[in-house]
Amino acid sequence: EVAVSWRPSTEFAGNLYKGEGILPASPRHVWECIKPVAGGLRTKWDQNVKDFEVIEAISDTVSVCRTTTPSACMRIISPREFVDAVVMKQYEDGTMLSAATNVEHPLCPPQPNFVRGFNYPCGCFCIPVPGEPDRTELLTFFQTDLGGYLPQTVVDSFFPSSISGFYSNLTKAVKALKA
């Protein structure tokens, strides 16, 4: 199960969405499925990620990445691309974090056949559940300007169901990884 809430963003004229759920897997397995690395598992299970590439690795925990998405909502939303600065961090309590925000990068100009979208500060927190090593609390924050000329009503109807699908598909992915 996942709880999705939202409020107006202070960063742009859209919403900040928060997803909260407990996944039936260790933080290590959840992280393996969501970590933002080239060749990672995210493109295999996340229906909203078509491709993910590292444009520039600044360090082993900071990179500039390009993510592309397929069309969505019966093709009402055309394919998007996002270019973000991404940071990964692990805390002493075992929490793992991936955070990102949009950037411009000379090696990644806007590509034809994609609408350039913008992620404002967003991220995923994989938090160990005390006393339950095979359970992970996952907090996600999304505040994405999809770009283009989409009516806000389309965006507002897309995100909550998209976040629910993210948690559902991630749950299936971690179960398959554990098997």
Disulfide bonds with the S-S distance in Angstrom:
none
